[in-house]
Amino acid sequence: ASDGVRVWINNKIIINDWNTHSKPVTDKGTASLKSGQAAAIRAEYFDNKDVASISLSWSSSTLAKQIVPNADLTPTTDPLLARIDSTLGFARTQLNTTLAAMKGNTKTFPFYTNPNGTWVTSNVGNWTAGFFASEMWQMYSRTNDPTWKTDATTWTLPLSVDQTFTDDLTFRIFNAYYPMYEATGNAAYKQVIINAAASRVSTWNATVGAFSSVGVASHSGNPQADFGVLMDHMMDCSLVLWAAKQTGNKTWTAEALQHARTVAKDFFRANGSVYQWGYFDKATGKFVSGENYQGYSDSSAWARAQAWAIYSFSVVYRETGASDMLADARRAADYFIGHLPSDKIPYWDFNAPGIPTPFRDTSAAAIAASGLIMLSRLNTDATAASKYMTAGKSILTSLLSSTYLAKGTTSEGILQHGAWFVPPPENNGDASLVWGDYYLLEAMNEYMGMPHALPGT
């Protein structure tokens, strides 16, 4: 009919025809199920100008195709789905408000909010510039509304100048250019991603076994600490690994995996927490110092670094199949989950003084929620998969509550209570953050099983 329809089985979308039609059509999809195991089936449709009907059949090697009896269907509800639907509408409002506030000036990009709720903006060179367009691509993925595609494209194209930067390239380029490439098939967009990956790979140091990060010198006082590596930049492995597959460049794959292994070896503490920064002697490759630039202290666990670790090690495992990467993702996840407060939204640093009064960080929560849902689906161990999905759902459910959504506030963002940079010199611990909003939308779409919710998939 004229209705658009989507059908999921076990959180995998098998029909994704989210379009109106001028004449009746029939959409079909198949899924492999296991005998004796329940399957979760979800369907949704829009427009509703005509009659929509869904027929569910099953078959096996010994059973001819037949309609599934009603006795074998058990209605169920997932309260999180209702919260996601409600938040989708709120996100639409907030993003349109931000578009209006930007006044079409694609040389400035939302960064974090002022106390009065308006956006502080950055130029295209800022590490956060790509998130605004990436949010709109997530909206397009969920709604198939061509307006989001148009707006996302408008705000993605100016980012191409960032392909020559050497870090934060998943944030600057991949999160926005990948969905634009998938939506259009334009080879020029793919090339921008590959060029960005080449820029990242250009920082490779074989002696250290890592890509370098610049901008913050070690405060250890040790002159040998002359090669910095940032946990945040583990996220660039997704860009490099995708580009490596597209080009058949096995060297890039090997270097990205070795980078992750170097970070895992030297950034993890015995309890599973991580440093934000690690410094090496570039001449010998020796690890010199583990530090936190945005955390409370060098011995504390800055929440966002822990979230980056969950997410990035999960991606490296997904793309390489290296079992040690799965173990490292689980190490990071277990520490994060085990140190959450009762409402599942982390303090800005797990060791911040004065808990429970310090700032929370909803951006760390959103990153972790997306990472945990991904990690759950990568685990073949049912107990582990359930543990990480439960944690991801709990965090996402809390984020979508009135406590953390910016509904009813002056903020132009979607989430409130994000902690960008609590220590001096920034002293910024309570704002809406553009990357927090992006990872919230990504986590929502990932939970819904939307195609390409995660860049590179």
WOFEN-V268869 format. One record per backbone hydrogen bond with DSSP energy under -1.0 kcal/mol. CO is the residue of the C=O (numbers start at 1). NH is the residue of the N-H. E is the energy in kcal/mol with one decimal. If there is no record, write none. Layout:
co=CO nh=NH e=E
co=CO nh=NH e=E
This chain:
co=4 nh=46 e=-1.5
co=5 nh=17 e=-2.2
co=6 nh=44 e=-2.3
co=7 nh=14 e=-2.8
co=7 nh=15 e=-1.6
co=8 nh=42 e=-2.3
co=9 nh=12 e=-1.4
co=12 nh=9 e=-2.5
co=15 nh=7 e=-2.0
co=17 nh=5 e=-2.3
co=17 nh=19 e=-1.4
co=34 nh=37 e=-1.9
co=40 nh=10 e=-3.5
co=42 nh=8 e=-3.2
co=44 nh=6 e=-2.5
co=46 nh=48 e=-1.8
co=56 nh=68 e=-2.8
co=58 nh=66 e=-1.9
co=63 nh=60 e=-2.2
co=66 nh=58 e=-2.4
co=69 nh=72 e=-1.9
co=70 nh=73 e=-1.9
co=78 nh=81 e=-1.4
co=79 nh=83 e=-1.6
co=80 nh=84 e=-2.5
co=81 nh=85 e=-2.5
co=82 nh=86 e=-2.2
co=83 nh=87 e=-2.6
co=84 nh=88 e=-2.2
co=85 nh=89 e=-1.3
co=86 nh=90 e=-1.6
co=87 nh=91 e=-3.2
co=88 nh=92 e=-2.0
co=89 nh=93 e=-1.9
co=90 nh=94 e=-2.5
co=91 nh=95 e=-2.8
co=92 nh=96 e=-2.1
co=93 nh=97 e=-2.1
co=94 nh=98 e=-2.3
co=95 nh=99 e=-2.6
co=96 nh=100 e=-2.1
co=97 nh=101 e=-2.1
co=98 nh=102 e=-2.2
co=102 nh=105 e=-2.1
co=104 nh=106 e=-1.4
co=105 nh=108 e=-1.6
co=109 nh=122 e=-2.4
co=111 nh=434 e=-2.3
co=112 nh=120 e=-3.8
co=114 nh=117 e=-2.1
co=117 nh=412 e=-2.4
co=118 nh=114 e=-3.5
co=120 nh=111 e=-1.9
co=122 nh=109 e=-2.1
co=123 nh=126 e=-1.8
co=126 nh=129 e=-1.7
co=128 nh=131 e=-1.6
co=130 nh=134 e=-1.8
co=131 nh=135 e=-2.3
co=132 nh=136 e=-1.6
co=133 nh=137 e=-1.9
co=134 nh=138 e=-1.9
co=135 nh=139 e=-2.0
co=136 nh=140 e=-2.1
co=137 nh=141 e=-2.4
co=138 nh=142 e=-1.8
co=139 nh=143 e=-2.3
co=140 nh=144 e=-2.8
co=145 nh=148 e=-1.3
co=145 nh=149 e=-1.1
co=146 nh=150 e=-2.4
co=147 nh=151 e=-2.6
co=148 nh=152 e=-2.9
co=149 nh=153 e=-2.3
co=150 nh=154 e=-2.2
co=151 nh=155 e=-1.8
co=152 nh=156 e=-1.2
co=153 nh=157 e=-2.3
co=156 nh=159 e=-2.1
co=157 nh=160 e=-1.6
co=159 nh=162 e=-2.6
co=160 nh=163 e=-1.8
co=162 nh=165 e=-1.8
co=168 nh=172 e=-2.6
co=169 nh=173 e=-2.3
co=169 nh=174 e=-2.0
co=170 nh=175 e=-2.6
co=173 nh=176 e=-1.0
co=173 nh=177 e=-3.5
co=174 nh=178 e=-2.1
co=176 nh=180 e=-1.4
co=177 nh=181 e=-2.6
co=178 nh=182 e=-2.6
co=179 nh=183 e=-2.1
co=180 nh=184 e=-1.2
co=181 nh=185 e=-3.5
co=186 nh=189 e=-1.0
co=186 nh=190 e=-1.3
co=187 nh=191 e=-2.0
co=188 nh=192 e=-1.5
co=189 nh=193 e=-1.5
co=190 nh=194 e=-2.1
co=191 nh=195 e=-3.0
co=192 nh=196 e=-2.2
co=193 nh=197 e=-2.3
co=194 nh=198 e=-2.3
co=195 nh=199 e=-1.9
co=196 nh=200 e=-2.0
co=197 nh=201 e=-2.8
co=198 nh=202 e=-1.4
co=200 nh=203 e=-1.8
co=201 nh=204 e=-2.0
co=205 nh=209 e=-3.0
co=205 nh=210 e=-1.4
co=210 nh=205 e=-2.1
co=222 nh=225 e=-2.0
co=224 nh=226 e=-2.2
co=227 nh=280 e=-2.3
co=228 nh=213 e=-3.0
co=229 nh=278 e=-2.5
co=231 nh=234 e=-2.1
co=232 nh=235 e=-1.5
co=233 nh=236 e=-1.4
co=234 nh=237 e=-1.9
co=235 nh=238 e=-1.1
co=236 nh=240 e=-2.2
co=237 nh=241 e=-2.9
co=238 nh=242 e=-2.0
co=239 nh=243 e=-2.5
co=240 nh=244 e=-2.4
co=241 nh=245 e=-1.8
co=242 nh=246 e=-2.2
co=243 nh=247 e=-1.9
co=244 nh=248 e=-1.4
co=244 nh=249 e=-1.6
co=248 nh=250 e=-1.2
co=249 nh=253 e=-1.4
co=250 nh=254 e=-2.5
co=251 nh=255 e=-2.5
co=252 nh=256 e=-2.6
co=253 nh=257 e=-2.3
co=254 nh=258 e=-2.4
co=255 nh=259 e=-2.7
co=256 nh=260 e=-2.1
co=257 nh=261 e=-2.1
co=258 nh=262 e=-2.6
co=259 nh=263 e=-2.5
co=260 nh=264 e=-2.6
co=261 nh=265 e=-2.3
co=262 nh=266 e=-1.9
co=263 nh=267 e=-2.8
co=267 nh=275 e=-1.3
co=269 nh=272 e=-1.7
co=273 nh=269 e=-3.2
co=276 nh=231 e=-3.4
co=277 nh=291 e=-2.7
co=278 nh=229 e=-2.4
co=279 nh=288 e=-3.2
co=279 nh=289 e=-1.7
co=280 nh=227 e=-1.4
co=281 nh=285 e=-3.7
co=286 nh=281 e=-2.5
co=289 nh=279 e=-2.7
co=291 nh=276 e=-1.0
co=291 nh=277 e=-3.1
co=297 nh=300 e=-1.2
co=301 nh=350 e=-2.9
co=302 nh=306 e=-1.7
co=303 nh=307 e=-2.0
co=304 nh=308 e=-2.8
co=305 nh=309 e=-2.1
co=306 nh=310 e=-2.0
co=307 nh=311 e=-2.3
co=308 nh=312 e=-3.0
co=309 nh=313 e=-2.1
co=310 nh=314 e=-1.3
co=311 nh=315 e=-2.0
co=312 nh=316 e=-2.3
co=313 nh=317 e=-2.1
co=314 nh=318 e=-2.6
co=315 nh=319 e=-2.4
co=316 nh=320 e=-1.8
co=317 nh=321 e=-2.9
co=322 nh=325 e=-1.3
co=322 nh=326 e=-1.0
co=323 nh=327 e=-1.9
co=324 nh=328 e=-2.0
co=325 nh=329 e=-2.3
co=326 nh=330 e=-2.2
co=327 nh=331 e=-2.1
co=328 nh=332 e=-2.3
co=329 nh=333 e=-2.3
co=330 nh=334 e=-3.0
co=331 nh=335 e=-1.8
co=332 nh=336 e=-2.1
co=333 nh=337 e=-3.1
co=334 nh=338 e=-2.2
co=337 nh=340 e=-1.3
co=341 nh=344 e=-2.0
co=346 nh=361 e=-2.2
co=348 nh=303 e=-1.8
co=349 nh=352 e=-2.0
co=354 nh=357 e=-2.6
co=359 nh=348 e=-2.8
co=361 nh=365 e=-1.7
co=362 nh=366 e=-2.5
co=363 nh=367 e=-2.3
co=364 nh=368 e=-2.5
co=365 nh=369 e=-2.7
co=366 nh=370 e=-2.1
co=367 nh=371 e=-2.5
co=368 nh=372 e=-3.2
co=369 nh=373 e=-2.1
co=370 nh=374 e=-2.1
co=371 nh=375 e=-2.8
co=372 nh=376 e=-2.6
co=373 nh=377 e=-1.7
co=374 nh=378 e=-1.1
co=375 nh=379 e=-1.1
co=381 nh=385 e=-2.8
co=382 nh=386 e=-2.3
co=383 nh=387 e=-2.2
co=384 nh=388 e=-2.4
co=385 nh=389 e=-2.2
co=386 nh=390 e=-2.6
co=387 nh=391 e=-2.0
co=388 nh=392 e=-2.6
co=389 nh=393 e=-2.8
co=390 nh=394 e=-2.3
co=391 nh=395 e=-2.4
co=392 nh=396 e=-2.5
co=393 nh=397 e=-2.9
co=394 nh=398 e=-1.9
co=395 nh=399 e=-2.5
co=396 nh=400 e=-1.7
co=398 nh=401 e=-1.6
co=401 nh=405 e=-2.6
co=404 nh=416 e=-3.0
co=406 nh=409 e=-1.9
co=414 nh=406 e=-2.9
co=417 nh=362 e=-1.8
co=418 nh=431 e=-1.8
co=421 nh=428 e=-3.2
co=423 nh=427 e=-2.1
co=428 nh=421 e=-2.2
co=431 nh=418 e=-2.9
co=432 nh=113 e=-1.7
co=433 nh=437 e=-2.1
co=434 nh=438 e=-2.0
co=435 nh=439 e=-2.5
co=436 nh=440 e=-1.6
co=437 nh=441 e=-2.1
co=438 nh=442 e=-2.6
co=439 nh=443 e=-2.3
co=440 nh=444 e=-2.4
co=441 nh=445 e=-2.5
co=442 nh=446 e=-2.9
co=443 nh=447 e=-2.6
co=444 nh=448 e=-1.9
co=445 nh=450 e=-2.6
co=450 nh=453 e=-1.5
co=454 nh=457 e=-1.9
